[in-house]
């Protein structure tokens, strides 16, 4: 009787590269012999993992942890393999068609490298040319509106930044940071008024308006608001850990302390950080 088990040669070939990973995914998704969890997944259930893995890549880069970055890039690559496997099963696309699509796009968007255009351009001119090419691509896709193509699934702060950047290209923008700061003051006052007089939904709306303008201020200051907030999160985490460490030295935990004590320790941790800077 013939052996009906699949050939595992490729699965166990550590030098087989991307073909090995593609075969692993095909086997995981096999309706008869695959992993029950992997078989049940679809685009919607996998998308959150894709976003999470992208952020873990960014985190490893920020920490300059190159060994971890290698692993995180593999995790992110797996997400692409996962989505293309599902796309192939549904007849939408294949891994090879996805690779061909991005390769064609990179060649088309770099005529100064792969075509006849001169490389003797400023970075600003190359950026302008890049945007013109992308605008033409959007037109080919019947994306007529200025804001068409800004992905809805982006983190909200990053999407706000990109929406404002796109609008600014057609002149819909404040001329300087002064006007943006004035708008922040206005929105903050409206939020205070909403807090005191309006419904929870209206308070949330005003809060969103304030965040939106803050993202715009970041753009005017050439600051990525998403990156700035990640850095602020990391700083808060580091400093609060310092507060916990100082409490532990006196045999206490945060829930055994109070705001005044923890605030004083926070200031001490902050001062120690500043003193340690070169």
N, C-alpha and C positions, 0 to 999 in steps of 0.2 A: 504493500500500500504506500502510495506517494506521501511524502511529508508535506502537509498543507500549511505549515508554519511559514510566515514571511521570512525572506532572506534578511538577516540583520547585519550583513557585511558593511553596508554604508553607515548604518546606525552607530557602529563601533569603530569607524575609521576616523580617528581624531584629526587627520589631515585633510579631510574631505571638504572643509569649508562650508560655504553657504548651502551647497547641495545636501550636506548632512543635516543641517538645521531644517531645511524644507521637508526632507523625508521624515524627520522626527515629528514635525507638525502634522504631516499627512497621517502618520501612524496614530498620533494622539487623537485626531479627529475622525478616525475610521469608525463608521457607525457600528461595525460588528465587533471589532477587537480593540478599539481605542479606550481612552480614559473617560468615564461617565461625566466627570465635571467638564472636561474640555469639549466633549460632544455637545453639551447643553448650551454652551456660550454662543452669543451672537454679537453683532457690531455694537449694540447698545450696552451690553454688559461688559465688554472688553474696553470700551472707550475710557471709562474712569481710570483703569489701570494704565492706559497709554499716557494719560495726562500725568498721573502720579510718577511714572517712570521718567518722564521728561524733566520733572522737577527734581527727581533724585539725581539725574545727570548734572543739572545746574548746581545742586548742593555739593556734589563731589568736586566740581570745578572750583567753586568758591572756597572750599576747604583745601584745595590743591592736593587732594588725596588721589594720586594717579592710579594706584592699585585698585581702589574702589571704583574709580571712573571707568576702568576697563570692564569691570563687572556690570556697572550700571548701563554702559553703552550696549553691552550684550542684552541686558533686559529690555532696553528700548528697541533694539533690533528685533527681538522676539515679538514685540508688539506689531511691527510692520509685517512680519512673517505670519502672525496670527490673522491680521485683517486680510492679507492677500489670500490666505488659505480659504477664508470664508467667502471672499470675493470670487475665487475660482469655483468653489462649490456651487455658488449661486449663478455662475455664468456672467458675472460683471466684468472681471478682469483677472489677470494672473500676476504672479510675482514678476515674471519677465516683462509683462506689459507695463507694470508700474516702474520698473527699472528703466525701460526704454523711454517712458514718458518723461521722467525726471532728467535723464541724460539729454534727450532732445531739447528740453526746456533750458538746461544750462548752456548748451551750445548756442541756442537761439538768443539767449539773453547776454551772451558775451561775444558779440561780433568783433570786438577789439582784440580778442584772444584767438577765436576760431574762425574769424572771417577776414574781410578786407579792411575793416576800419582800423584807424591808427590807435595805438596804445598811448599816444602822447596827449593825454587828457588829464585834467585835474580830477581829484576824487569827487568833487562837487558835480562836475560835468558827467562823470560816469554814473553817479547816483541819479542825476536827471534823466540820462539816457535809459537807465534801468527802469525808472518809473514810467517813462514813455512806452517802453516795450510791454510792461505789465498792463498799462492802460489799453494798449492795442489788443492784448490777449483777452482782457475783460470784455472789450467790444465784440470780439469774435464769439464770446460766450453769451452774448446778449445781456451783459451786465452794464446797463446804461447809466445808472445812478452813480454819483461820486462815491457813495459809501458802499456800493455793491461789492461783495467779495471779502469784506472784513468779517472773519469767521464769528458766528454767533456763539460757538462753543468755547471761545477764549475766556480765560479768567477775566472777570468784569473790569478790573482796574487796567489790565493790559488792553482790553478791547476799547475802553474809553480813550486811552492814549492813542491807539491806532485810528479810531474814528476822528479824533481831533486833528491828528496829523494829516489824514486824507482830506478833511475839510479845508485845512490851511493851504493845501496846494492850489485850491481854486480861489483863494483870497478871503475865505471866511475865518478870520482870526483876529485877535486883538493885536495891536501893533507892538506892545511891549509888556513886560511883567507888571508894570504899574497898574494897567487896567485889570489884569488878572487878579492882583492882590486886592483891588477895590471890589471886584466881584466876590472874592472869598469873604471879605468883610460883610458884604450885602447878604450873601447866602448864610453866613453864620448868624446874622441878626434874624433872618427869616426862620432859621431852625429854632432859635430861642423862642420866638413868637409862637411857632407851631407847637413847641413843647408845652407852652403855657395855655394855649387856647384851642388847639386843633385835635383831630382824631389821630389814632396811632398810624393809620395809613398815610395821612398827610404829613405826620412827623417823619415817617420813613422816606417819603418822597423828597422832603427838604434835605434830609440827611444824604440821600443819593445825589442830589444836586451839588451839595458841598463837596462830596468825594469826587464828583465829575470835574469840578473846577480845580480841585487840588491836583488831579491828574494832568490837567491842562497847564498848571503852573510848572509841574515837573517837565513837561515838554518844552516850555519856554526857557527853562533853566538847563536844558539838555540833560535831564535826569530821567532815567527809566523809573517810573513810579513803582513798578512791580519789584525791580531790583532793590530800590531804596527801602521798600517795606520789608522785603526779605532780610535786608541787613538790620533793620530796626528790630525785627523779630528775633534775630540771632543775638543782638546786643541785649535785648530784654531777657532772653533765656540765660545768657551768660551771667548777667548781673544778678538775676534772681537766684541762680545757683550759688553765687557768691554770698548772698544773704543767707541762704539755707546753710551754707558751710559755716558761716560765722555764728549762726544760732546753734549749730551742732556742737561748736566748741564750748558752749556754755550749757550743753545738755538740753537744748530745747528744739522744738520743731515749729514751723510757721503757725500751726493751729494753736500752739501754746504761747504764741507771741501776740502782739497787737500792732496796729498800723503805725503808731508813733515809733515803736522800737524798730520795726522793719524798715520804716522810712529812713531812720537814722543810719541803719546798717547799709541801706541802699546808697546813701550819700557817701558813706565810708568806702564802699566797693567802687563807686564811681570815681572818687578822689584817688584811690589806689591805682585804678586803671590809667588815669591821666598822668599820675606821677611816674608810672612805668614806661610811658611812651618816650622814645628817643628824642 
